[in-house]
Amino acid sequence: MPVVLRLACLLVAVTALGGTARAGTSPSFDYGGIHIIGVVSQLDDEADLEKTGAMIIGDHLAKLPIADWRLNALVETEVSNALSDRFTIKVLSPPGSVLKHPKDNPLQRLMRFEKDPFIALPDSGVDAYIAVLPGFEALPYPNKEVVEGLGMVHDPRAGPEAPDAPQAEFEGTIFAGHRTSAVVYAVYDLYLVDAKTGHVIAAQRSELPPPEKPPPESTLFRMAPFEPVQYPRPHEYVPAGLWADTPESLTAPQKAELREKLSALLKQSVSYSIAEMGLPVTQWSVPPVR
């Protein structure tokens, strides 16, 4: 994707999803008339396995079927648990997509500039519904790739984020050699939609709660040219041993570990992201020190 177009798309994304209330503050919308909230998660039934680097040559994208991991059911449970103290929650099962243009990818959905991209569900018995859909995110400069939804990206410039994590000399720097790393990510968006009209009441991108600050002794200067690459949205650095170039070459233990990582990211981020959107939720758990 051309850099100029990608920057324009990111500006659209920030405009569409950035003006939401912070957790613990007054919401930017009135939810006083909302008593029953529906929940529908429509994340993809495939996880992306994306190999990327400084040059286009060698990049490739593969799809890993994950429908049997039931991650949508996990998300719906997390949303229900987060809001059940304040609202009556109903898990919805619409016959198709809640989007008017279900074939659009997340970027195309934003570029339509459509005021109300969701269908109305007036007979669902809810006042509003929360739709959870794949989102997109540009990887940090100088990477040129955009990731979507759930998956894992293989990036030779990634490094461990934990300051006290065991690491080889120069790992995470330009002198790191050829050792490669991977990042598991959960990039999704949440929308609160008026069930009667399909109007979007509020929107929020997935986020993790800020981690606890590391102790002072773990943040000492470590003689590195620059810090390891930091990835936006919910993510976790994982050893390169979790990566496989094709879905067919992933072993059963690798698949189990990837499923566990994605599940953990969703559990850590759903309730916090809902709170960031402005709805009252139960307390979220703070992720470990990074």
C-alpha positions as CSV (number, residue, x, y, z in Angstrom):
1,M,0.0,0.0,0.0
2,P,1.5,3.4,-0.9
3,V,2.7,5.4,2.1
4,V,0.5,8.4,1.4
5,L,-2.6,6.3,1.1
6,R,-1.8,4.4,4.3
7,L,-1.3,7.6,6.2
8,A,-4.7,8.9,4.9
9,C,-6.3,5.6,6.0
10,L,-4.8,6.0,9.4
11,L,-6.1,9.5,9.8
12,V,-9.6,8.1,8.9
13,A,-9.1,5.4,11.5
14,V,-8.1,7.9,14.2
15,T,-11.0,10.1,13.4
16,A,-13.5,7.2,13.5
17,L,-12.2,5.4,16.6
18,G,-10.1,7.9,18.5
19,G,-12.6,10.2,20.1
20,T,-13.9,7.9,22.8
21,A,-14.1,8.4,26.6
22,R,-11.3,7.2,28.8
23,A,-12.1,4.5,31.4
24,G,-13.3,6.1,34.7
25,T,-14.5,9.3,33.1
26,S,-18.0,10.4,32.0
27,P,-18.9,8.8,28.7
28,S,-19.3,10.8,25.5
29,F,-22.8,9.5,25.0
30,D,-25.9,8.9,27.2
31,Y,-26.5,5.3,27.9
32,G,-29.3,6.0,30.3
33,G,-31.9,4.7,27.9
34,I,-30.0,1.5,27.2
35,H,-31.2,-1.4,29.4
36,I,-30.7,-4.5,27.3
37,I,-27.5,-4.9,25.2
38,G,-27.0,-7.6,22.6
39,V,-23.6,-9.0,21.8
40,V,-22.3,-10.3,18.5
41,S,-18.7,-11.1,17.7
42,Q,-17.9,-11.7,14.1
43,L,-14.1,-12.0,14.1
44,D,-12.7,-14.1,11.2
45,D,-12.6,-17.9,11.4
46,E,-9.0,-17.7,10.2
47,A,-5.8,-16.3,11.7
48,D,-3.3,-14.5,9.6
49,L,0.3,-15.9,9.5
50,E,2.2,-13.0,7.9
51,K,5.9,-12.9,7.2
52,T,7.3,-9.5,6.7
53,G,10.6,-7.6,6.8
54,A,12.4,-4.6,5.5
55,M,11.9,-5.6,1.8
56,I,8.9,-6.9,-0.1
57,I,10.8,-9.9,-1.4
58,G,10.0,-12.9,0.8
59,D,6.9,-11.5,2.4
60,H,3.9,-13.7,2.3
61,L,0.5,-14.2,4.0
62,A,-1.2,-17.5,4.9
63,K,-4.5,-18.3,6.6
64,L,-4.9,-20.7,9.5
65,P,-8.4,-22.0,10.1
66,I,-9.4,-21.4,13.7
67,A,-13.2,-21.7,13.8
68,D,-13.0,-24.7,16.2
69,W,-11.1,-22.4,18.7
70,R,-14.4,-20.7,19.4
71,L,-12.8,-17.3,19.9
72,N,-16.0,-15.5,19.0
73,A,-17.8,-17.3,21.8
74,L,-14.9,-16.3,24.1
75,V,-15.3,-12.6,23.2
76,E,-19.1,-12.8,23.6
77,T,-18.6,-14.3,27.1
78,E,-16.0,-11.6,28.0
79,V,-18.4,-8.8,26.9
80,S,-21.3,-10.4,28.8
81,N,-19.2,-10.7,32.0
82,A,-18.0,-7.1,31.7
83,L,-21.5,-5.6,31.4
84,S,-23.8,-7.9,33.3
85,D,-23.6,-5.9,36.5
86,R,-25.2,-2.9,34.8
87,F,-27.2,-4.2,31.8
88,T,-29.2,-7.2,30.8
89,I,-27.1,-9.0,28.2
90,K,-28.3,-11.1,25.3
91,V,-26.0,-13.0,22.9
92,L,-27.3,-12.5,19.4
93,S,-27.1,-14.9,16.5
94,P,-28.0,-12.9,13.4
95,P,-28.3,-15.0,10.2
96,G,-25.5,-13.1,8.5
97,S,-23.1,-10.2,9.0
98,V,-24.2,-7.2,11.0
99,L,-22.6,-5.0,8.3
100,K,-24.4,-3.7,5.3
101,H,-21.4,-4.5,3.2
102,P,-20.0,-7.7,4.7
103,K,-17.4,-8.3,2.0
104,D,-15.5,-5.2,2.8
105,N,-12.2,-5.6,4.7
106,P,-11.6,-3.2,7.7
107,L,-9.8,-0.7,5.6
108,Q,-12.6,-0.6,2.9
109,R,-15.2,-0.3,5.6
110,L,-13.5,2.9,6.9
111,M,-12.9,4.3,3.4
112,R,-16.6,4.2,2.6
113,F,-17.2,7.1,4.9
114,E,-20.6,5.6,5.6
115,K,-22.5,7.1,8.5
116,D,-24.4,3.9,9.5
117,P,-22.6,0.8,8.1
118,F,-24.6,-1.6,10.4
119,I,-27.9,-3.2,9.9
120,A,-30.8,-2.6,12.3
121,L,-32.0,-5.4,14.5
122,P,-35.4,-4.0,15.7
123,D,-36.9,-7.5,16.4
124,S,-33.9,-8.7,18.5
125,G,-35.3,-7.6,21.8
126,V,-32.4,-5.4,22.7
127,D,-32.0,-1.6,22.9
128,A,-28.5,-1.7,21.4
129,Y,-25.9,-4.2,20.5
130,I,-22.1,-4.4,20.6
131,A,-20.5,-5.7,17.4
132,V,-16.9,-6.9,17.6
133,L,-15.2,-6.9,14.2
134,P,-11.7,-7.3,12.8
135,G,-9.7,-4.1,12.7
136,F,-6.5,-3.1,11.0
137,E,-3.2,-1.6,12.1
138,A,-0.1,-0.4,10.3
139,L,3.0,-1.9,11.9
140,P,5.7,0.5,13.3
141,Y,8.0,2.3,10.9
142,P,9.9,1.3,8.8
143,N,7.7,-1.7,8.3
144,K,5.2,-1.2,5.4
145,E,2.7,-3.9,6.3
146,V,-0.8,-3.6,7.7
147,V,-2.2,-6.4,9.9
148,E,-5.9,-7.3,10.4
149,G,-7.9,-9.2,12.9
150,L,-6.2,-12.1,14.7
151,G,-2.9,-13.6,13.8
152,M,0.9,-13.7,14.1
153,V,3.5,-11.7,12.3
154,H,7.1,-12.8,11.7
155,D,9.4,-9.8,11.8
156,P,13.2,-10.0,12.0
157,R,13.2,-6.6,13.8
158,A,11.0,-7.6,16.7
159,G,12.5,-8.1,20.1
160,P,11.4,-9.0,23.6
161,E,9.6,-6.1,25.4
162,A,10.3,-7.2,29.0
163,P,13.3,-5.2,30.1
164,D,14.6,-8.1,32.3
165,A,13.9,-10.9,29.7
166,P,16.8,-13.1,28.8
167,Q,18.2,-12.0,25.5
168,A,21.3,-12.4,23.4
169,E,23.7,-9.5,23.0
170,F,22.3,-6.8,20.7
171,E,18.9,-8.5,20.3
172,G,16.3,-6.0,19.3
173,T,18.9,-3.7,17.6
174,I,20.2,-3.3,14.1
175,F,23.1,-5.6,15.1
176,A,20.9,-8.5,16.0
177,G,22.0,-10.7,13.1
178,H,19.6,-13.2,11.6
179,R,17.7,-14.4,14.6
180,T,14.0,-13.8,13.9
181,S,11.0,-13.2,16.2
182,A,7.2,-13.2,16.1
183,V,4.4,-11.1,17.5
184,V,0.9,-12.5,18.2
185,Y,-1.8,-9.8,17.9
186,A,-5.5,-9.2,18.4
187,V,-6.6,-6.2,16.3
188,Y,-10.3,-5.7,16.5
189,D,-12.9,-2.9,16.9
190,L,-16.0,-2.6,19.0
191,Y,-19.1,-0.7,18.0
192,L,-22.1,0.1,20.1
193,V,-25.1,0.2,17.7
194,D,-28.6,1.3,18.1
195,A,-30.6,-1.8,17.4
196,K,-33.6,0.0,16.1
197,T,-31.8,2.2,13.5
198,G,-28.3,0.7,13.0
199,H,-26.8,4.0,14.0
200,V,-23.3,3.8,15.6
201,I,-23.5,5.3,19.1
202,A,-19.9,4.7,20.0
203,A,-16.8,3.0,18.6
204,Q,-13.5,1.8,20.2
205,R,-10.4,0.1,19.0
206,S,-9.0,-2.8,21.0
207,E,-6.5,-1.8,23.7
208,L,-4.8,-3.3,26.6
209,P,-4.7,-1.8,30.1
210,P,-1.4,0.0,30.8
211,P,1.0,-2.5,32.4
212,E,2.4,-1.9,35.9
213,K,5.6,0.1,35.8
214,P,8.7,-2.1,36.0
215,P,11.0,-1.7,39.0
216,P,13.8,0.9,38.5
217,E,16.6,-1.6,38.3
218,S,15.0,-3.2,35.2
219,T,15.0,0.0,33.2
220,L,18.7,0.8,33.3
221,F,20.4,1.9,30.0
222,R,21.5,-1.3,28.2
223,M,23.9,0.0,25.5
224,A,21.6,-0.6,22.6
225,P,21.3,1.8,19.5
226,F,17.5,1.9,19.9
227,E,14.7,0.1,21.8
228,P,13.1,-3.1,20.4
229,V,10.2,-2.5,18.0
230,Q,7.0,-1.8,19.8
231,Y,3.7,-3.0,18.3
232,P,0.4,-1.2,18.7
233,R,-2.9,-2.7,19.8
234,P,-3.1,-5.9,22.0
235,H,0.0,-8.0,21.2
236,E,2.6,-10.3,22.8
237,Y,6.2,-11.0,21.7
238,V,6.8,-14.7,21.4
239,P,9.9,-16.7,20.6
240,A,10.6,-17.5,17.0
241,G,10.0,-21.1,17.7
242,L,6.2,-20.5,17.7
243,W,6.4,-19.5,14.0
244,A,5.9,-21.8,11.0
245,D,5.9,-20.6,7.4
246,T,2.7,-22.4,6.5
247,P,-0.4,-23.5,8.5
248,E,0.3,-27.1,7.5
249,S,3.7,-27.0,9.1
250,L,2.4,-25.7,12.5
251,T,2.7,-28.6,15.0
252,A,-0.1,-29.4,17.5
253,P,1.9,-27.8,20.3
254,Q,2.5,-24.6,18.3
255,K,-1.3,-24.4,17.5
256,A,-2.2,-24.9,21.1
257,E,0.3,-22.1,22.2
258,L,-1.0,-19.7,19.5
259,R,-4.6,-20.4,20.6
260,E,-3.6,-19.7,24.3
261,K,-1.9,-16.5,23.3
262,L,-4.8,-15.2,21.3
263,S,-7.3,-16.1,24.0
264,A,-5.2,-14.4,26.7
265,L,-5.0,-11.2,24.6
266,L,-8.8,-11.2,24.1
267,K,-9.4,-11.8,27.8
268,Q,-7.1,-8.9,28.8
269,S,-8.4,-6.4,26.3
270,V,-12.2,-6.8,25.9
271,S,-13.5,-5.4,29.2
272,Y,-10.9,-2.6,29.1
273,S,-11.7,-1.6,25.6
274,I,-15.4,-1.5,26.5
275,A,-14.6,0.8,29.4
276,E,-12.6,3.0,27.1
277,M,-15.7,3.3,24.9
278,G,-17.5,4.8,27.9
279,L,-19.6,1.9,29.2
280,P,-19.4,0.9,32.9
281,V,-17.7,-2.4,33.3
282,T,-16.4,-4.6,36.1
283,Q,-12.7,-4.3,36.9
284,W,-10.2,-5.6,34.3
285,S,-6.9,-7.4,35.1
286,V,-3.6,-5.5,34.6
287,P,-1.3,-7.3,32.2
288,P,2.2,-8.2,33.5
289,V,5.2,-5.9,33.4
290,R,6.6,-5.4,29.9
